[in-house]
Amino acid sequence: MMGLGAAIMENLHPYHPSLDWQPQTIGDYVIPTAVDLPHMETEILECPSTEGPYGAKGIGEMTANTPGPAIVNAIHNAVGVWINALPVTPEKVLRALDEKALGEKAH
């Protein structure tokens, strides 16, 4: 969920580069909750780490890196536009589609 939030929801500075408006409290900051959780199936694969004690390694941060690229690739496969900044928002997708349409009209 941490990776999903970073990929499609979390935006600390929504009006960057202006910092006039930004979340002031944790209640203002939009993060995914249990309601946003998609159905997932998990499978544990034993692959001990040579670096950690008794083969242990962290699990949370590694899984947070993959949703962003996966979502961007899925959008590209579906509609043919690349989004190059996270979070991926509907506005960014629509803007990219508009730019694609303008580019196709120019040719």
N, C-alpha and C positions, 0 to 999 in steps of 0.2 A: 504494500500500500504506500510505503514511503516513496518508492520509485514512480508509482502511478501518479501520486500527488505532484511530484516534481515535474512529471511529463505533461500533465494536462490541467492542473489546477493552481498550484502554488506560484504566486507572483508577488514577491516582496515589494517591488517597485513597479506597479502597473503603468505608471505614467513617466517612466524613465525617458529622458534624463532628468525631468523635473521631480524633485522630491517633496513637492508641496503636499501631496496626499500619499500616505502610506499607512499600513496598519499600525495603530497605536497600542493595541492590546492583543493578547492571544485570541480573544474573542472576535477580533476584526480580521484575523488571518485565516483564509479559507484553506482547509485541509480536508482530505478524504476521511470519511467516517465509516462505520460498519455498514451503513446503508449503501455506500458507494462500492463496496467490495463485490467484485464479480465472482462467479462460481469458479473455484480453483480446485484442481486435483494435485496433490503433492506426492512426491516419491522421494524417499531418502536413499541416496546412493552413498555407500561407504567408500570413501577415498581419503584415507588418513593423510594429514599434512606432515611433511618432514620438518617443518619449522615450529609447529606448536607443541605444547606439552601433551604427551600421550597421543599424538596425532590430531589433536583438536585444532580447530580454526574457526574464525568468526563466520557468521552466516548472513547477518542482516545487511551489511553494507554492500556485499557482493551482488546480492539480488536487486538492489536499488538501482544499479547501473543499466540494466537491460530494458526496462519498459520504454524509456524515451526513444531510443533508436528503433525499437520494434514498432512503436506507434507511428513514428515518422515514416518508416518504410511501408507500413500498412496503408497510410494515407496516400503515399506516392503510388503504390500498386493499385489503389482504388480509383484515384482521380487524376493522377499524373502530375502532381505538384510536389515540390520539396518545401518543407518548413524547416528553417535553419535556426530557430531560436525556441527554447522552452520557456514557459509551458506552451504547448500546442493548444491554441484556443480556436473556437469557431471563427472568430474575426480574422485570425491569421490565415486560416484555410480559405475563407471567402476572398480575402485580399489576394492570395496567391492564385486563386481561380480566376479572379478578375484580370490580373496581370497576364495570365496565360491566354485568356480570351482576347485581350488587346494585342498580344504578340501574334496570335494566329490571324487576326484581322489585318495586321500590317503586312503579312506575307501574301 
